[in-house]
Amino acid sequence: MQELKKKISEIIQQAKDNPGTLFGILYPYILIIVVIMGLYYIFNLDKVADQKVPAFIPDTTVVKDLPVVQSRTVPPVDIFKFKNPTAGLLQKGKELFNSNCASCHNETGAGGGPASAGLNPAPRNFTSSDGWINGRTLSAIYTTLEEGIQGSAMISYNYMLPEDRLAIAQYIRNQFMTDPPVDSDDQLKALDQQYNLSSGMNLPAQIPVKAAMEIVEKEAASKLEKVNDAVLSVEKEKQNAAAKLLISVIDNRSLAFSALINSDSWRQNEDSFVKFIIINVNQNGFNGRIFNLSDSEWNVLYEYVRQLI
């Protein structure tokens, strides 16, 4: 026991006299600890990866296709009647806000609603006066509801009646804001003129761009098929007198048949047919020989084209 104490005392004294000696003694133990920690990390890589948190908030400002909107008549609105809201208007605004806006902006108006998770930028905090893109006036909030905010998850609410949007705007101003700015009469007049509020309007139906493109593609394919059928029919009947006459006044059959298929104005009568061909000659696939046709040849040509297309 005395020998061990003596040995320890010698080691301590050597460490005091030469600090490098202590590192040499501890180095093997330090190396062992480092190796053990490295092995632990390697064998637990799967767990470490599972607990990885994304370093960014996903960008939700993607461009969405247009929604389906039915055609409708928008009744006229006297904007000045909404400048000072009634209790009934504010109650209506509250109901509309809770059913349409609270999921993102929260019923408190401070943002952080259940649907706001991951939205970038985050939904507006109505209780703060900072960072308003369009402003906090009635006309400014109405503009936001009318047009939405590009580059954010704030969509346009123009499918709502103007009266409903004005009710929401006034509810937001009265419920969540402190001393909201008041519109001047000129600002309200400008809003009225910009969106025809006092005139009302008939709004056409709207369909998604993707659906519209599909319709256009189908129509184009159908017309192309008709053009090809007409070209083949004339080629098969080229010994026919009417077909020969048609071939003689056409330089580009596909262009000529496309022009005829894309318009119905020439179908009304023979005079309409003559005007349609002559006015657009050299641009519709027909050539200048049509000016030499007799009345009887025009009649033959008209009847043949009507049956062909």
Rosetta blueprint (number, residue, H / E / L):
1 M L
2 Q H
3 E H
4 L H
5 K H
6 K H
7 K H
8 I H
9 S H
10 E H
11 I H
12 I H
13 Q H
14 Q H
15 A H
16 K H
17 D H
18 N L
19 P H
20 G H
21 T H
22 L H
23 F H
24 G H
25 I H
26 L H
27 Y H
28 P H
29 Y H
30 I H
31 L H
32 I H
33 I H
34 V H
35 V H
36 I H
37 M H
38 G H
39 L H
40 Y H
41 Y H
42 I H
43 F H
44 N L
45 L H
46 D H
47 K H
48 V H
49 A H
50 D H
51 Q L
52 K L
53 V L
54 P L
55 A L
56 F L
57 I L
58 P L
59 D L
60 T L
61 T L
62 V L
63 V L
64 K L
65 D L
66 L L
67 P L
68 V L
69 V E
70 Q L
71 S L
72 R E
73 T E
74 V E
75 P L
76 P L
77 V L
78 D L
79 I H
80 F H
81 K H
82 F H
83 K L
84 N L
85 P L
86 T L
87 A H
88 G H
89 L H
90 L H
91 Q H
92 K H
93 G H
94 K H
95 E H
96 L H
97 F H
98 N H
99 S H
100 N H
101 C L
102 A H
103 S H
104 C H
105 H H
106 N L
107 E L
108 T L
109 G L
110 A L
111 G L
112 G L
113 G L
114 P L
115 A L
116 S L
117 A L
118 G L
119 L L
120 N L
121 P L
122 A L
123 P L
124 R L
125 N L
126 F L
127 T L
128 S L
129 S L
130 D L
131 G L
132 W L
133 I L
134 N L
135 G L
136 R L
137 T L
138 L H
139 S H
140 A H
141 I H
142 Y H
143 T H
144 T H
145 L H
146 E H
147 E H
148 G L
149 I L
150 Q L
151 G L
152 S L
153 A L
154 M L
155 I L
156 S L
157 Y L
158 N L
159 Y L
160 M L
161 L L
162 P H
163 E H
164 D H
165 R H
166 L H
167 A H
168 I H
169 A H
170 Q H
171 Y H
172 I H
173 R H
174 N H
175 Q H
176 F H
177 M L
178 T L
179 D L
180 P L
181 P L
182 V L
183 D L
184 S L
185 D H
186 D H
187 Q H
188 L H
189 K H
190 A H
191 L H
192 D H
193 Q H
194 Q H
195 Y H
196 N L
197 L L
198 S L
199 S L
200 G L
201 M E
202 N E
203 L E
204 P L
205 A L
206 Q E
207 I L
208 P L
209 V H
210 K H
211 A H
212 A H
213 M H
214 E H
215 I H
216 V H
217 E H
218 K H
219 E H
220 A H
221 A H
222 S H
223 K H
224 L H
225 E H
226 K H
227 V H
228 N H
229 D H
230 A H
231 V H
232 L H
233 S H
234 V H
235 E H
236 K H
237 E L
238 K L
239 Q L
240 N L
241 A H
242 A H
243 A H
244 K H
245 L H
246 L H
247 I H
248 S H
249 V L
250 I E
251 D L
252 N L
253 R H
254 S H
255 L H
256 A H
257 F H
258 S H
259 A H
260 L H
261 I H
262 N L
263 S L
264 D L
265 S H
266 W H
267 R H
268 Q L
269 N L
270 E H
271 D H
272 S H
273 F H
274 V H
275 K H
276 F H
277 I H
278 I H
279 I H
280 N L
281 V L
282 N L
283 Q L
284 N L
285 G L
286 F E
287 N L
288 G H
289 R H
290 I H
291 F H
292 N H
293 L L
294 S L
295 D H
296 S H
297 E H
298 W H
299 N H
300 V H
301 L H
302 Y H
303 E H
304 Y H
305 V H
306 R H
307 Q H
308 L H
309 I L
